[in-house]
Amino acid sequence: MSVVIVLEGASPDRFAVTVSPLAELAASLHVLTGHAHHTRHAPWAEEVTRAAPPAFRAGLRRFAPLWTALRWRGFYPGLDVPVDRLPLDRFAELTAYTCASGYRGFDFGRLRHDPAQALVLRQAASGLPEPHLALAEDLLRDPEALRADVLGFLDLCRRVFFGSLWRETEPELTRAAHRLRKRLADEGPAAALLSLGTSSSRLSGPARVVFDKVHHAVITPVRTPVLLIPTRYGAPHLLVKDEPGLPPVVHFPVDTPEVGVTLARSRMLALTDPRRVRLCRLIARQAMTTADLADRLQMTRPQVSRHLRALRDLGLVRVERNGRYVHYGLDLTAVERIGRDVATALQY
């Protein structure tokens, strides 16, 4: 699956780079809800939740679907009016997508008036972890009350932790936005988009950038402008939002992961070959030449060279030149990082 951004005919002005406090609030709430997956911010998350009042912890549980798998659109720019002034049917529709954790194949435009759409929402939410179904029931019972509760919780977030967090984070996001605007102007959309996730994106013909994601979408900036929003607390996730009738959003981490899914998977596969594992065990102890390895492994030199080349291309082997000899050693730091890189790449 992949997200394809078609660049044909799209000039840099079709991409708007902006900094959004609400988008960063969503990212920080995601960390607070699942900080076991965000070890970088885990101490901060534990401290915030420990010191927070009971009303905040209750809201963190109740409204969790709004910032977990499918981020609520109310956190992002592009709506015609603020959430508190959205027509109630539109608020119900956008919130229902989040309760169902998807918008492809769903139609919630008449959720408040169509029992069939309400049934579809209940069925979709019931297959997801709590509190998706509970939030869906709140939405169906009284969307106006739910909107007031959500907005009240977001205001509580500002008082409990986000006011100070935003003062610290905004300058970094502003610098990241400035860098991306400059790259858009100087190098064009393709280079700018590739810089958002060099390990999980690629340039494809004709004139399109492809992000390796778990859902499929095709975005055409020449028809609909794209919003690019940097995040610090959203790392390592790169989110692409493409709700019907709204500007697409790419919410990208300031620090992109060094290793993407493809490279992480290739590194794991490289170490499933028994002969390659034996080779790695030898060069983990000390650097060796191709000839030494061939003798010890009872393989031909070309065979050893092929294995070494594969490991070197994956960044798992380092090369040391000593006079006329070339020694190969296992990059233990890269090997130790495989598990962490896999976990990070799967979240990107």
N, C-alpha and C positions, 0 to 999 in steps of 0.2 A: 504494500500500500504506500501511497505517496501523495504529497501535496505539490501540485504543479503550478508554477506561476509563469504564465505565457507573457513574454516580454516583447513580442513583435509589435512594433508601432508604439510602444510605451516609453514616453520620455520621463526624465527624472521627476518632473513636476506631478506625475501621477502617483508619487509616493510621498506621503506626509509623515515626517518624523516628529513625534511629540512625546512629551513626558507627562505621565498620568498618575496622580496620587492615588486615585481609586484603583487603578490597575495594580499598583504596588501594594496597596492594602490587601487586595485579593491574594497576591503572591505571599504576603507575610502571614495571612490567615491560613493559607495552605500549609505553610511550614509549621504553624502552631498546632494544626490539626494532626499532622503526620510528621513530626520532627524526627522520628526514627529514620526516615528516609533522607533527611537533610542534615547530615552529621555536622556540617560546617556551622549551622545555626542552632544546633541542638541545645547548647548551654543557654543561649539567649531565650529560646522557646520555653525551656523548662523554668527559667526564672520568671518570665512574663506570666505563664499560667499559674505558677505557685503564688505569686503576689496579687493576682487579679481577684476582683470580687466574685462571689458566686453567680451573679447575673451574667457576667462575662463568660464564665466557664459553661453555663447553661446555654447561652447563645452560640458558643463555639460548637457545641454538640448539635443543637437544633438546626442550625443553618449550614452545617458542613457541606451539603451537596452543592451549595452555591460557589464553592471554590475548590472542589476536588477534581473529578475527572473532566467534566465539561463546565468550564468557568462561566458563571452567570454574565449575560451581556450587559447588565446594569453597571458592571465595573468598568466598562470600556467606552471611549468616545464613539461618536457616530450616530447616537440616537438623536431624533429631531428635538426632543425636549428632555430635561432631567427626569430621573425615575419618578420623583414625587409628582410630576405633572403628566406622566404618560397616561394615555387612555387606559382604563382598567382592563379592557380586552387585550391590549398589547402587552401590558405588564403580565397578565396571566399567561399569554402565549410564550413569552420569553422565559418566564420562570418555569413553565411546564417542560420546556426543552431540557432545562437543568435537572429537574426531578426525574426525567426519563433518561438522562445522560446521553442525549443525542437529538439531532434535528433532521437527519436524513430519514425519509420514510414516515415522518410524523407530520400531522397537520393539527395544530392546536389553535388556529385562528378564531374558532368559535367555541372554545373550551367552556366558557361560562353558560353557553346556551345549547350545547349539543351533548346529550348524554352519551352518545357513541364515542366522542372524543374524550370525555371524562373517563369512560371505561378503558380506553386505550392507555390513557395516562396511568390509571391504577394498575393495569396489567404490567406495563413497562417498569413502573417504580417498584412493584412487588418483587421483581426479580433481582433488584439491586439491594446492597446492604442498607440497613437502617442508618440514618433516618430519612432515606429518600421517600418511602411511602408515607411516613408521617408528615413530611413537608408537603407532599402532593395533596394529602387530605386537608391540610390547613389551607392550601391554595384553593381547593374546590369548595371548601366550606365558606370561606370569607377572604377573598383576595385583597380587599381593602385593608382589613385588619392585619393580614400578613405583611403587606407592603409597609404599613406603619411600624410593625415589629422589626422588620429588616432594617429600615432606615434608623430606627432607634438604636439597634445594635451597632450599626456602623458609626453612629455618633458616640456611643459608649467606647468603641475601639479607639477613636481619636483621643478620648480622655485617658484611657487606660494605658495605651502604649504607642499609638501611631503618630501622635503629634511630635514626640521627640524622635521617633524613628525616621519620620519624613524629613525633619530638619537635618538629620545626619546623611540621609540617602539622596536627597534631591540634587546636591551638587555633583555627585558621581554620575547620576543618570543624565543630568544636563550636559556634562562633558561627553558622555557616550552618544547622546543625540547629536551634538555638534559634530563629532567625528563622522557619524554616519551621513549627515547632511553633506559634509564636505566630500566624502567618498562618492555619494550620489552625483554631485556636481562635477567632480573631477574625473571619475572613472566610469560612471554610468550605473544603471540599475543592476546589471548582472554581477559586477564586482561587489557592489554594496550588499546584495542579497547573499552572495556566497560567503561574505565575511561574517554573516550572522551565525553560520554553523558549518564551518569548513569541513568538519569531520562527518557531517550527516547530510551534506547537500552536494549537488553536482550540476554542471551545466550540460544541457541536452539540446540537441537540435530538433527543430529550428527555433532558436532564440527562446529558451525556457530554462528556468531554474527549478530543480526538483529537490524537495526536502523529504527525507526518509522518515515517514510518520506511520502511525498505525491506522489512520483513516485516509480516505481518498477525497481529494477536492481539486478542482481546476479553477484557478483565479486568473482573471483577465483584466489587468490594470487599465488597459486602454478603454474599457467599458466602465469600470468601477474603481475609483482611487483606493489605494491600499494604505492603511495606517501602520506605521512601524513604531513600536513602543519598547524602550529598553527596561530591563528589570534587574535588580540585584538579588532580591529574595526569591525570585522565580527560578533561579538556576538550580539544577541543570536543564530545566524544561524549556523547550522552545514551543510555544503554543501558536496554533493558527486557527483563528475563528472566522467562520464563513457562513453566518446565519443568513437565511433568505431575506433579501431586501435591505441588507445593511452592509456598510463598507467592510471588507475583509480586514482583519487585524493580524499582524505578526508580532507576538509578544516575545522578545528575544532576550536571552541572558547577556549581561555585560561581559562576563567571562565565559566563552564557549568551551565545551569539553574538548580535550585534545584528541580523544579517540572516539570514533563513532561506532555504530552497531556493526557495520561491515568489517572493520578492522578488528574489533573485539572478538567477533565470531571467528574470523580467520586465524587469530592467534590461538584461540582455544582448539580449533580443528588441527592446527599445525602440531600441537602437542598430543594428539591422539595416535600418531604413527609410532609404533614401538621402537623402530630403528632411530627415529628422530629423538625420542625420549632418551635412549641410551647415549646418543651423541650429546644431548644437552647435559646429561649427568656428568659426562667427561669434562666438557668445557665449563661447567659450573665450578669445578675445582681449580682449574688452571687453563689459561689460553693454550691452544695447540694448533699445529699446522694441519693442513689437509692430509699430508702424508702420514703423520702420526695417527690421526683419526682413522684413516683407511686401514692401517695396520691393526689397530686395537679393535676395530669394529668388524674386521674381515670383510670389508667392502672395497670396491674399486674407488680410485680417486675421483673419477667423474660422478659416481653416485654420491660420495660425500660432498662434493662441490655443489650438486643440485640441492641437497638438503640445507647446506649452509646458506646458499643463495636465497632459498625460500625463507629461512629464519631471519636472514639479514634484511630482506625486503619488508618483513613484518616488524622490524625494529627490535627483534629479540636477541640479536647477536651483534657484538661490537668487533671491530677489526683493528688489530694492532700490527703495525709494520716495524720490524726490527731488522734493519739492513736488507738482506735479500730474502728474508723470511717474512711470511704473513701468518700471524697467529689469530685465532678466532676464540673469543670468550663469550659466555652467556651474559647478557645484560640482566642481572638479577633484579635490578630496580624495576625494569619493564615487566619482568615475570611476576614480581610481587604485586604489581599494580593491576594485573589482569582482572581479578575479581572486582576490584573497585571500578575499573573502567567499564566492565560489563554492566554493573549496576547503574552507573551514570548514563551510559549510552542507551540503556533500555528506557530511561526516564526522559531522554532528550526529545 
